[in-house]
Amino acid sequence: MPTREEIGKRMDALARQYAQTHDEKVKAELEQLSHCRAALRVLEDALDRCRDEDMRKPEVFAALDLLEFNADPIWPFKQFREALNAYATREWEQEGRWQTLNASLNGIKLAILKRR
């Protein structure tokens, strides 16, 4: 599963490569990874805060949309959205939502890895 740190390392390598070659394909991949890492950061933040806050926020849905584009499979994105809509006040419901979001985020990371 690609983590933000792994993406960062890949970005560092691509930045060095681009500095040497000025290859537009390398630049495009670097930009794509930058957007991907930022979107993952938003989703990880939503996961961290979902027990205490309603995370149905535009930036969360925008991050899902960005990562879902050309992803396969798409079920983790749908599951993440559905779990966000299951906002509840009871502790056991909040824990269940966190568990579903966490599993969905892992699926999203796997879908991103398959895309590369």
C-alpha positions as a Markdown table, in Angstrom:
| # | Residue | x | y | z |
|---|---|---|---|---|
| 1 | Met | 0.0 | 0.0 | 0.0 |
| 2 | Pro | 1.5 | 3.3 | -0.9 |
| 3 | Thr | 1.9 | 5.6 | 2.0 |
| 4 | Arg | 2.3 | 9.3 | 1.9 |
| 5 | Glu | 5.9 | 8.8 | 2.8 |
| 6 | Glu | 6.5 | 6.3 | 0.0 |
| 7 | Ile | 4.9 | 8.7 | -2.4 |
| 8 | Gly | 7.2 | 11.4 | -1.0 |
| 9 | Lys | 10.3 | 9.3 | -1.7 |
| 10 | Arg | 9.1 | 8.6 | -5.2 |
| 11 | Met | 8.5 | 12.3 | -5.7 |
| 12 | Asp | 12.0 | 13.1 | -4.5 |
| 13 | Ala | 13.5 | 10.7 | -7.0 |
| 14 | Leu | 11.4 | 12.1 | -9.8 |
| 15 | Ala | 12.3 | 15.7 | -8.9 |
| 16 | Arg | 16.0 | 14.7 | -9.1 |
| 17 | Gln | 15.4 | 13.0 | -12.4 |
| 18 | Tyr | 13.4 | 16.0 | -13.8 |
| 19 | Ala | 16.2 | 18.4 | -12.7 |
| 20 | Gln | 18.6 | 16.4 | -14.8 |
| 21 | Thr | 16.5 | 15.6 | -17.9 |
| 22 | His | 13.6 | 18.2 | -18.0 |
| 23 | Asp | 11.5 | 15.3 | -19.3 |
| 24 | Glu | 7.8 | 16.3 | -19.5 |
| 25 | Lys | 6.6 | 12.8 | -18.7 |
| 26 | Val | 8.6 | 12.9 | -15.4 |
| 27 | Lys | 7.1 | 16.3 | -14.6 |
| 28 | Ala | 3.6 | 15.0 | -15.2 |
| 29 | Glu | 4.1 | 12.0 | -13.0 |
| 30 | Leu | 5.6 | 14.3 | -10.3 |
| 31 | Glu | 2.5 | 16.6 | -10.5 |
| 32 | Gln | 0.1 | 13.6 | -10.3 |
| 33 | Leu | 1.9 | 12.2 | -7.3 |
| 34 | Ser | 1.8 | 15.5 | -5.6 |
| 35 | His | -2.0 | 15.7 | -6.0 |
| 36 | Cys | -2.3 | 12.1 | -4.9 |
| 37 | Arg | -0.3 | 12.7 | -1.7 |
| 38 | Ala | -2.4 | 15.8 | -0.9 |
| 39 | Ala | -5.6 | 13.9 | -1.4 |
| 40 | Leu | -4.5 | 11.1 | 0.7 |
| 41 | Arg | -3.6 | 13.6 | 3.5 |
| 42 | Val | -7.2 | 14.9 | 3.3 |
| 43 | Leu | -8.7 | 11.4 | 3.6 |
| 44 | Glu | -6.3 | 10.4 | 6.4 |
| 45 | Asp | -7.3 | 13.6 | 8.3 |
| 46 | Ala | -11.0 | 12.8 | 7.7 |
| 47 | Leu | -10.4 | 9.3 | 9.2 |
| 48 | Asp | -8.6 | 10.8 | 12.2 |
| 49 | Arg | -11.4 | 13.3 | 12.9 |
| 50 | Cys | -14.5 | 11.2 | 12.0 |
| 51 | Arg | -15.3 | 10.1 | 15.5 |
| 52 | Asp | -15.8 | 13.7 | 16.7 |
| 53 | Glu | -16.8 | 15.6 | 13.6 |
| 54 | Asp | -19.1 | 15.3 | 10.6 |
| 55 | Met | -16.5 | 14.9 | 7.8 |
| 56 | Arg | -18.9 | 15.3 | 4.9 |
| 57 | Lys | -16.9 | 18.3 | 3.7 |
| 58 | Pro | -16.2 | 19.5 | 0.1 |
| 59 | Glu | -12.5 | 18.9 | 0.4 |
| 60 | Val | -13.0 | 15.3 | 1.4 |
| 61 | Phe | -15.3 | 14.6 | -1.5 |
| 62 | Ala | -12.9 | 16.5 | -3.9 |
| 63 | Ala | -10.1 | 14.2 | -2.6 |
| 64 | Leu | -12.2 | 11.1 | -3.3 |
| 65 | Asp | -13.1 | 12.4 | -6.8 |
| 66 | Leu | -9.4 | 13.1 | -7.6 |
| 67 | Leu | -8.2 | 9.7 | -6.4 |
| 68 | Glu | -11.1 | 7.8 | -7.9 |
| 69 | Phe | -10.5 | 9.1 | -11.4 |
| 70 | Asn | -9.2 | 6.1 | -13.5 |
| 71 | Ala | -9.0 | 3.9 | -10.3 |
| 72 | Asp | -9.9 | 0.3 | -10.3 |
| 73 | Pro | -11.6 | -1.0 | -8.3 |
| 74 | Ile | -13.9 | 1.8 | -7.4 |
| 75 | Trp | -15.8 | 0.1 | -4.5 |
| 76 | Pro | -13.5 | 1.5 | -1.8 |
| 77 | Phe | -14.4 | 5.1 | -2.9 |
| 78 | Lys | -18.1 | 4.3 | -2.8 |
| 79 | Gln | -17.8 | 2.6 | 0.6 |
| 80 | Phe | -15.8 | 5.6 | 2.0 |
| 81 | Arg | -18.6 | 8.0 | 0.8 |
| 82 | Glu | -21.3 | 5.8 | 2.3 |
| 83 | Ala | -19.5 | 5.6 | 5.6 |
| 84 | Leu | -19.2 | 9.4 | 5.7 |
| 85 | Asn | -22.9 | 9.7 | 5.3 |
| 86 | Ala | -23.4 | 7.3 | 8.3 |
| 87 | Tyr | -22.7 | 10.1 | 10.8 |
| 88 | Ala | -24.0 | 9.1 | 14.2 |
| 89 | Thr | -23.7 | 10.2 | 17.8 |
| 90 | Arg | -23.5 | 6.9 | 19.7 |
| 91 | Glu | -20.0 | 5.7 | 20.5 |
| 92 | Trp | -20.4 | 2.3 | 18.9 |
| 93 | Glu | -21.8 | 3.9 | 15.7 |
| 94 | Gln | -18.8 | 6.2 | 15.6 |
| 95 | Glu | -16.4 | 3.3 | 16.0 |
| 96 | Gly | -18.2 | 1.3 | 13.3 |
| 97 | Arg | -17.9 | 4.3 | 11.0 |
| 98 | Trp | -14.2 | 4.7 | 11.8 |
| 99 | Gln | -13.7 | 1.0 | 11.1 |
| 100 | Thr | -15.4 | 1.2 | 7.7 |
| 101 | Leu | -13.5 | 4.4 | 6.7 |
| 102 | Asn | -10.2 | 2.8 | 7.7 |
| 103 | Ala | -10.9 | -0.3 | 5.7 |
| 104 | Ser | -12.0 | 1.8 | 2.7 |
| 105 | Leu | -8.9 | 4.0 | 2.9 |
| 106 | Asn | -6.8 | 0.9 | 2.8 |
| 107 | Gly | -8.7 | -0.2 | -0.3 |
| 108 | Ile | -8.2 | 3.2 | -1.9 |
| 109 | Lys | -4.5 | 3.0 | -1.3 |
| 110 | Leu | -4.5 | -0.4 | -3.0 |
| 111 | Ala | -6.5 | 0.9 | -6.0 |
| 112 | Ile | -4.0 | 3.8 | -6.3 |
| 113 | Leu | -1.1 | 1.3 | -6.3 |
| 114 | Lys | -2.7 | -0.8 | -9.0 |
| 115 | Arg | -3.1 | 2.3 | -11.2 |
| 116 | Arg | 0.6 | 3.0 | -11.3 |
